[in-house]
């Protein structure tokens, strides 16, 4: 779970759209109706693929040096950045039921205060992992 930046090859199409390929990452390609849309789609594709690498425990390859990438006629390279933790928070936020054990006195005191156990646990875990 980290922030990444990879070179992407942008290929202009005749209709003004762009095809986008990440040469360092297997199966990482997308397209966009415009340059702006292409950049946004590339960020999403990059985050999705790298999230998959992380989840599967696959080794994440180092990004290529742009000068070593072969381009066709109108192709150009643009670096695309993503944050897989932000991606996880946005798309992988399904609630998961956990069973835990706490002392009875703590349960009674927290219940009397009307505390939401799930919310307190989430906040404590994020604080422990130093996340926001």
C-alpha positions in Angstrom: 0.0 0.0 0.0 1.8 3.0 -1.3 2.0 5.8 -3.7 3.3 5.0 -7.2 4.2 6.8 -10.4 4.6 4.9 -13.7 5.2 6.1 -17.3 2.2 5.6 -19.6 2.2 5.6 -23.4 -0.5 7.8 -24.8 -1.5 7.0 -28.4 -3.7 9.7 -30.0 -6.6 8.2 -32.0 -8.2 9.7 -35.2 -11.4 10.6 -33.3 -9.5 12.7 -30.7 -9.5 10.0 -28.0 -6.4 8.3 -26.5 -5.4 4.8 -26.0 -3.1 4.4 -22.9 -0.8 1.6 -22.0 1.5 1.0 -19.1 4.4 -1.0 -20.5 5.7 -2.1 -17.1 2.5 -3.6 -15.9 0.8 -6.7 -17.4 -2.8 -6.0 -18.4 -2.7 -2.3 -17.5 -4.2 -0.3 -20.3 -7.2 2.0 -20.8 -8.5 4.8 -23.0 -10.1 8.2 -22.7 -12.3 10.4 -24.8 -9.9 13.4 -24.3 -6.5 13.9 -22.8 -8.0 14.9 -19.5 -10.3 11.9 -19.5 -7.4 9.7 -20.5 -5.3 10.9 -17.6 -8.2 10.3 -15.2 -8.9 6.8 -16.6 -5.1 6.0 -16.5 -5.0 6.9 -12.8 -7.9 4.6 -12.1 -6.4 1.7 -14.2 -3.0 2.1 -12.5 -4.5 2.0 -9.0 -6.7 -1.0 -9.9 -3.8 -3.0 -11.3 -1.3 -2.2 -8.5 -4.0 -2.9 -5.9 -4.4 -6.3 -7.5 -0.6 -6.8 -7.4 -0.6 -5.9 -3.7 -3.6 -8.0 -2.8 -2.1 -11.1 -4.6 1.3 -10.5 -3.0 2.9 -10.2 -6.5 6.2 -8.3 -6.9 5.6 -4.8 -8.2 8.0 -4.0 -11.0 10.1 -0.9 -11.0 8.9 1.8 -13.4 10.8 2.1 -16.7 13.0 5.0 -17.6 11.1 6.9 -20.2 14.1 7.2 -22.5 14.2 3.4 -22.7 10.6 3.1 -23.9 10.1 2.7 -27.7 7.3 4.9 -29.1 5.4 5.0 -32.3 4.8 8.0 -34.5 2.5 10.2 -32.4 2.8 8.4 -29.1 4.0 10.3 -26.1 4.8 9.4 -22.5 3.2 10.9 -19.4 3.8 9.9 -15.8 0.7 8.8 -14.0 0.5 8.7 -10.2 -1.8 6.8 -7.9 -2.2 6.0 -4.2 -3.4 2.4 -3.6 -4.5 3.2 0.0 -6.8 5.9 -1.2 -8.1 3.5 -3.9 -8.7 0.8 -1.2 -10.6 3.3 0.9 -12.8 4.4 -2.0 -13.6 1.0 -3.6 -12.9 -1.7 -0.9 -14.9 -0.4 2.0 -17.3 -3.3 2.5 -18.1 -3.9 6.1 -16.6 -7.0 7.6 -18.0 -8.6 10.8 -15.4 -9.2 13.5 -15.9 -11.0 16.8 -13.8 -9.8 19.7 -13.5 -10.3 23.4 -13.3 -7.5 26.1 -13.7 -7.5 29.9 -17.3 -7.4 31.1 -16.7 -4.2 33.1 -15.4 -2.5 30.0 -18.4 -3.6 28.0 -20.8 -2.4 30.7 -19.1 1.0 31.0 -18.9 1.6 27.2 -22.6 0.5 26.8 -23.7 2.9 29.5 -21.9 5.7 27.7 -23.7 4.8 24.5 -20.5 4.2 22.6 -20.6 2.6 19.1 -18.2 -0.3 19.4 -17.6 -0.5 15.6 -16.8 3.2 15.3 -14.5 3.1 18.3 -12.6 0.1 17.0 -12.2 1.6 13.5 -10.9 4.9 15.0 -8.5 3.0 17.3 -7.2 0.8 14.4 -6.6 3.9 12.1 -4.9 5.7 14.9 -2.7 2.7 15.7 -1.8 2.5 12.0 -1.4 6.3 11.8 -4.0 6.7 9.1 -6.6 9.3 8.5 
